[in-house]
Amino acid sequence: MAWDKKDLLGLEYLSTEEITTILDTARSFSEISTRPIKKVPALRGKTVINLFYEPSTRTSASFELAEKRLSADIVNMNIATSSVKKGETLLDTVKNLCAYKIDVIVMRHSVSGSTLYLARNIESSVVNAGDGQHEHPTQALLDIYTLREHLGELKDRKIVIVGDILHSRVARSNIWGLQKLGAKVTVVGPPTLIPRQIEEMGVDVSYNLMNALKNADAVNMLRIQREREKFSLFPSSKEYSKLFGLNSDKLKLLSPNLIVMHPGPINRGVELASNVADGPNSVILEQVTNGLAVRMAVLFLVTGGTSLHPEHLSS
């Protein structure tokens, strides 16, 4: 099994073999959530701190559940009532927490590179739950896991990522991960939401949704991140939806097997119509379910797990 890292900081830093190791380990853990007793002792005796400097629903809940199902001891930090509000630096906060001899810090932060900065300065493992506009590796891993469950081998599969590519750490992690597994990635959006020179990452760029989706195997519809925009980057949500949103009329013109994904939360009626988000092509709730197994796998591996023995999977 190819894994010798203490941290998960981004898919840019992983090899194809390491990504595959996470995905294969996640498949082994996925069965646990179907049991009457959804708990195994793989992280018994380990302590994990969840440190979220930005709002989160799916990611924070998924990590906490993953930690509990692996029998870890957990501390959820409330940043709003912590010493951060008194001016304490990120590194001072984390070093004080590490003085409790913790094993893993799961962190989301608004500054790109913050998790790498931490990993270089502490001995505890660091798992990136989203750092600024840089990466969101576990979201991409659960997206890729979901695609593999439906498509099998991803080599030469056409995957289209649509929307706010400029601000999206999810897009960046997906691009790194998908390309390392051999997929062909196209990004689509208004010119104002496509980063300059993104072609250097090896992707194709399109400004026409329907042209890009011809012969596509899957589409990942990203949320418009209004909170990250310093000024309006397109005229209106109505116009964006008309040009880049996916509704049932557009879907009828595409492959009946097109897989529709979204990292959430959905702006219904903007990037996705409700009847598409909830329709038969959608795997959005599968993504959420698969995120639990992926995060269990990541936590297991960064804490030193190298192979799954029967005792790891027995309650």
DRENKOLDREN-827061 format. One record per residue: residue in three letters; x negated, y negated, z of N, C-alpha, C, CB in turn. Coordinates in steps of 0.05 Angstrom, whole numbers, plus 5000, padded with zeros to 4 digits. Each point is the difference from the previous one (the first is absolute). Glycine has a CB too. Layout:
ALAXYZXYZXYZXYZ;...
//
This chain:
MET498350245000501749765000498249755000503750255024;ALA496849574957498349774997500949765017499050164953;TRP500049835071500649765016497949985022504950044991;ASP493749735010498049955021500049725009497250364981;LYS505049495014500249725007501549965027499949894951;LYS499349925064501449945025502349804996495750095025;ASP504449784951501949794995501550064974497249675026;LEU505250204972501349984974500549714995502250465004;LEU496249424978500149714996501349934973496049955028;GLY503850224952501249954974499350224981499649515008;LEU502050524971499550214981497749944981504950125003;GLU494449634996497749924984497550155009502049554992;TYR497950505034497650115012500050315001499749595027;LEU502450534963500250305001499550124973503349965037;SER495750294964499650154976502650144993495050075010;THR505150044965502350164992500450235019499349874952;GLU498550265056500250235018501049935027496250214975;GLU503049565035501049915026503049935000495449825010;ILE505550054968502849944998501650264998499049574976;THR500050625009501450264998500050155027498650034952;THR499349945063500050125027502249895018495050074995;ILE505449675004502249885016502750114991497249585007;LEU503250424966502650094989500550295007499549664963;ASP498550515035500350295006500550045029497150124962;THR501649735055500450025029502849905007495149935009;ALA505949864978502749915004502150214994498449534990;ARG501150624988501950214993500250215023498949924951;SER498850145061500050195023501649895023495650174985;PHE504349575020501449885022503049944994495749805014;SER505150204961502749914993502150195012498249814958;GLU501250445045501950195010500849955029498150344968;ILE500249535047500449965028502649845005495150015008;SER505549794974502349835004502750154995497149624987;THR502750625003502550164995500650195023499149974951;ARG499250035069500350195023501949895021495450174992;PRO505850015023501749905023498349845020503050404994;ILE494649695011498149865018497849884982501150305041;LYS499049444955498349874980497449905013504049874973;LYS494450315038497749925015497850224999502949715030;VAL494650214965497850185000497749875016501350204955;PRO496849965055497949895018497549904986501850305034;ALA498349644940497549944985498549765011502250184960;LEU499149625052498749775012500449985030500749764956;ARG499850465056500350005030497449915012503450374998;GLY496849445021497649895013498849764985499250455017;LYS501849484960499149774985501849765006498150304963;THR500749465036501649755005499949824976499050035049;VAL503449884943500249834976501349745008500450414970;ILE498549375021501249735005501049904973497049915040;ASN505550014959501349874977499949705003503050414992;LEU495549464991499549715003500949864974496050095031;PHE506549814971501349884976500249705004502650434991;TYR495849424993500049715000502149894981495250005012;GLU506050174971502149924982502550175004496549854966;PRO505950055026502450165004499950264984502549585007;SER498850635004500150254986502350175012495049994991;THR506450154991502050195009499250284993503649654995;ARG496250414979499450274991497250095009503049934961;THR495049915034497350085006499550045029498549764960;SER502450055057499650035029501550245011499349505003;ALA503250534989501650235009498850264991504149725000;SER495050294975498850244989497550085015501949894956;PHE496349925049497650065015500650095029497549664972;GLU504450215041500650085027501250285001500849525012;LEU501050544970501150274999497850214994504449814985;ALA493950124996497850184993498250065024500149834953;GLU499349965062498350045024501450175021498049564991;LYS504650395013501550165020500350294992502549595012;ARG497950464962500350284991497350155001503849854970;LEU494050005031497450135003499150015029498849844954;SER503050065064499650015030497849815009501450474999;ALA498249314987498149805009501249835022497849994954;ASP500549885062500949795019499949744984498250255042;ILE503949584962500449774982500349755017502150294966;VAL496749495024500549735011500849834976496750065039;ASN505749814963500949814980499549725010503550334982;MET494849525005499349735009502149804990495150125001;ASN505949725016501849794993498449744997503950225024;ILE495449714952498349774995501249745011498250234959;ALA504549755040501349765008499649945030503450074964;THR496150145052499649965029497250085009504950095006;SER493349934975497250085006498249755004500750434975;SER496849635032498049785003499349864974498350255039;VAL502549874939499649864974501349725001499950454976;LYS502449535037501449755002498449805018504450244994;LYS493649855020498449835017497449924986502050215041;GLY497749884934497749934984497850224999501049545013;GLU499650694997498050224998499550094972501450155045;THR496149894947499450084973500850304995496149665000;LEU504050404975500750284993498050195011502149844958;LEU495350105039497950195009500050025031497349894960;ASP503249895054500150025029502450165009497849555003;THR504550414984502350165006499550304997502949624985;VAL495950454992499650284994497850125018501449924953;LYS496549935052497850115017501150055029496649764972;ASN505150075037501250045027501750254999500049515009;LEU501550544970501650244998498350244998503649744977;CYS494250245009498150234997498750075026499249874952;ALA500749945067498850065026501650215015498349535002;TYR504250524989501650225012499450274987503649675009;LYS494350344974499150244987502250124982497050095039;ILE504249744945502050094981498750134976503149645015;ASP498550514970498950154977500649874973500550415027;VAL501849474970500849884974501549745004500450464981;ILE499049355002501649754998501350004973497049755033;VAL505650234966501549964976500749714998501950485000;MET497249384980500349715000501149894974496349975031;ARG505649854971501049834978499249725007503950324988;HIS495049544992499149725005500349844974496750165036;SER503649584967500549834977497449934985503949815024;VAL493850254987497549934988498850234985499249665036;SER500350314938498750214984497250065012502749864959;GLY496750395043497450085010499850025030498249794961;SER504050165054499950005029499550295011503149615000;THR498050594986499550275010497150094995504850114991;LEU494149814987497150064995498349865020500950054951;TYR499749715056498549855021500150155026501149564977;LEU501250535031500350155025498350264999504649815007;ALA495850344971498750264998496949985003503850154971;ARG495149625020497149965002499149925028500149874952;ASN501850065065499349905026501050165024500149564979;ILE501350665016500950175022499650294993503449665013;GLU496450515008499650294995502650144996496049985029;SER506349924980502550134996500750004971501649865046;SER500150344946500950014972501949774995499450504999;VAL500649404976501849794991501650104976496849635017;VAL505850344985501850074978501349744991500850485017;ASN499049464957501149764988502950044994495549884981;ALA506249975033502950004995500949764984500750245043;GLY497349644943500549774983498349765009504750164991;ASP493549764991498349775007500249784979496850305025;GLY504749494981500349784982501150094973496449765024;GLN502250144955500750084972498150214989502049544993;HIS496650595025497950194992501050274994496849745027;GLU503850424994501050284996502050085021495650114980;HIS506050095013501850145018499850294994503349595003;PRO494550545005499450274990502150215007495349875004;THR505950135019501950225006502549974984498150035046;GLN502749724947502449974982499450124973501449595025;ALA496250354964499350124974499850305002497549584988;LEU501450525033499850295003502750145001495749935025;LEU506249954988502750125001501449974973500349905049;ASP499149884937501049984973498950224982500549505006;ILE496950544995498750204984500850285007496149694995;TYR504250365031501050255010502850064988497449955043;THR504349854957502750044989499950064970501849695035;LEU496550164951499650054971499050294995499149514993;ARG499050585023499050274996502150215005495549845013;GLU506350115006502150195006501950034976499749885048;HIS500749904937501850014977498650064974502849675023;LEU494850244973498650024974497850205000501249544992;GLY497950555031497750185001497549844994502850394987;GLU495549724995497549874993500649724988497950454991;LEU500649355019500549724991498249924977501449905047;LYS496850264945498249934978501749944975496350295019;ASP503149474969501349904976503049935003496750274975;ARG504349745050502849915004500049694999501050415029;LYS501249494960500249714998501749885023499650044949;ILE499149815067501349885024500049694996498550395030;VAL503849494973500349714996500649875027501750074953;ILE496949725053500449855025501049724992496450265026;VAL505949664985501449774991500449805023502450274965;GLY497049475029500849795019497749825008503550305015;ASP496449655011498249815012497250135004503949765023;ILE494750294955497450135001498049815014501050264958;LEU499349485039498149815011499750035030501349694963;HIS500950345051499950005029500050285012502249565000;SER497950654983500750275010497550175006504149974973;ARG495650085053498050195009500850294992498749695038;VAL503950354961501150274991499150054972504049965031;ALA496249844951499250044972497150074998503549684986;ARG494850175029497150054998499350285009499249525008;SER501950575015499550275009501050214981500249845047;ASN502250124941501050194981498350014975504649915017;ILE494449864974498350004976497550165005501849554987;TRP496950405036497550155006500650305001498249615025;GLY503950474990500550285005501050154975501149885046;LEU500750004939501150134977497950044978504449795010;GLN493950014986497950034980498050215007500749524988;LYS498750505038498150215008501150284996498149685033;LEU504650344966501250264994500750034971501850005046;GLY497349814937500250034971502549894988497450395006;ALA504349475009502449884989499349754984502750185038;LYS499149754943499849764985501949795011498650264958;VAL500349515051501649815015500449744983498250195043;THR504349724956500749754987501349825021500650224955;VAL498649535046501349805018501649814983496350045034;VAL506049894978502049834985500949785019501450394971;GLY499049375018501149785015499749744985499050245043;PRO502149554969499549734987497149945001504649845014;PRO494450004967497149935000499149885026500449934951;THR501349925062499349875026499650205023502549604984;LEU498550655012499750205021498150234993504749895013;ILE493850074965498050194992497249885005503150204965;PRO495349925052497349885006498349984975500350185047;ARG498149614952498149974978498050235001500549505001;GLN498850604976497950204996500750275014496749644997;ILE505950415007500850255012499350244982503749765026;GLU496150184948499250214981497350135008502549764964;GLU495950095050497450115009500350235019498049554994;MET504450495018500650235017500750244983501549695037;GLY498750284937500550224982503050044993496150215020;VAL505549594986502950024994500749864974500950035049;ASP501450054940501149854978501949795012499650394968;VAL500749395018501849785009502249954980496249795025;SER506250184984502349944983501749795013500050474980;TYR501349375003501949805010502850064991496449665000;ASN503950584990502750094990500750275014499349764955;LEU502750235062500750245016500750244983501549695036;MET500350274945501050234985497950124982504549795002;ASN493850054987497850104984498150175017500349614969;ALA499150305055498250145018501250265009498149575015;LEU504550454988501350245011500550214979502149715034;LYS497450234940500350214980498150235006501449654965;ASN499650595036498450245005498650005028499350024951;ALA501749815067498850015027501150235016499649504999;ASP498750615019500950225017501249895026496450294981;ALA502649485028501049885025499649705000499050435024;VAL502749444991499749715003500249935030502049924954;ASN496249925055499949905028500849715000496450345014;MET506049594995501049735000499349865026503850144969;LEU494449665029499149865024501849775008495450124987;ARG504549835039501649785011498749734993501650295038;ILE500049514956499049734997499449895028502749924957;GLN494850005047499149935027500149695003497050415003;ARG505449505001500449715003498449885023504650064982;GLU495050105039498549905024497149944994503250255029;ARG495749874949497249954993499649794979499150485012;GLU503149434976499849804979499849725012502750304969;LYS495349555022499749735009501849814985495350105012;PHE505549984964501949854984501450204981497349575003;SER504950354985501650194983498450084976504349795016;LEU495650474979498550104977501750104977496550135033;PHE506249834970501850064978502549835005498250474992;PRO503449474987502249815003502150085020499249884953;SER501750375047502250085018500050305003502749594988;SER498650505033500350295004501850124978499549945049;LYS502449904942501850104979498550054974503849755021;GLU494450064972498550044976498050235003500549504990;TYR498250515033498250235005501450264997497349725031;SER505150314980501550254999500750064971501849915045;LYS498949894939500750044972497750124984503349625004;LEU494350275002497650084984498550245011499749524987;PHE500250505040498350205012501450185020496349684994;GLY506250275011501550185018501050254985501449605027;LEU499150614988501050254988502850055008495350194999;ASN506649834982502850065005500850244984501049515010;SER501550574993500950254988500149984969502750095041;ASP497949674949500049964971497350054988503849685004;LYS494150215008497350044991499250295003498949525011;LEU501850605011499250275006501150204979499949885049;LYS502450074941501250174980498450014974504549905019;LEU493949904976498449994976497350135003502349584989;LEU497150525035497450125006500250305004498649575022;SER499250564983500050295004501950075023495350034983;PRO506450185014501750085021498550115025503550104965;ASN494049975030498450115022498249795014500150434976;LEU500249315016498449795012500350005030500449734958;ILE497450285057500049985029499949715008497750455004;VAL504249475013500149725009499249995029503749904968;MET494249935038498949975026500149715010497050394991;HIS502849585035499949735012498750035027504149834974;PRO494050005034498750025026501749895023495749984977;GLY506449865016501749895021498749765013502150455007;PRO499549375005502949994998500949904973500249925049;ILE502150174942501149944974501549735000500350494989;ASN499149344992501749774995502150104980496349655009;ARG505950455000502150114983501149784982501150355034;GLY499249724940501049814981497849834988504250005024;VAL493350034986497849854989498250194984500149665038;GLU498250504977498450194985501550264994496049815022;LEU506050264994501550244995503049955005496050285013;ALA505749824969502950015005500550225020501149824953;SER501050155063500650205020500650274988501849645028;ASN499650364949500750264988497550154989504649824990;VAL493250045006497550134993498450085025499949734957;ALA500050095062498650065025501250255014498949515005;ASP503750524992501450235014500750224980501849685033;GLY497350304942500850184979498250254999501749624975;PRO498950565006498750264998497049984992504450194989;ASN494849604998497249974993498249905023501549914953;SER499849985067498649885022498850215020503049604996;VAL494550365012498750175020499249835024498350324964;ILE503049455040499249815020500150125029501649634970;LEU500550515036500250125027498050245003504849865003;GLU494650274975498050215000497349885007502550274966;GLN496949495023497549865007499849965030500149774955;VAL502150145057500049955029499450265015503349624994;THR498150594999499650265013497150094996504850124992;ASN494149864984497350104994497949835015501650164956;GLY499149595050498149835014499350115027501849614976;LEU500050535037499550115026497850224998504749905014;ALA495650284967498050214997497349894992503650314987;VAL496449494995497549874992498549885023502049924955;ARG499549945062498749865023499250205021502749594991;MET498750635012499050215018497450114989504750125012;ALA495149924962497550104988497749815005502750244965;VAL497849505030497949805004499049995028502049734963;LEU499850275056499249995029498550255008504049725010;PHE496850514980498650255005497249994989504450254999;LEU495249664977497450004987498149805013502250144958;VAL498749615047498149805011499250065029502149674970;THR499550505044499250085027498350255001504249795016;GLY494950304961498150224999501150264990497949785037;GLY504750234955501150254990498850064973504349915024;THR494750334973498750084975501550234986495649845018;SER505950314998501650224988502450055018495950214979;LEU506249895010502450055015500150295010502449654973;HIS497250385053500250275012502950045009495149995015;PRO505750264990502850055008500949845025499550464981;GLU498649505038500749865024500749704995497150315026;HIS501949584952500649734993502949974990495249924988;LEU505950295001502749994989502150155016497849974956;SER501450125068502050135017500749825023498150454988;SER504549555019501049815021499450125027503549834969;
//
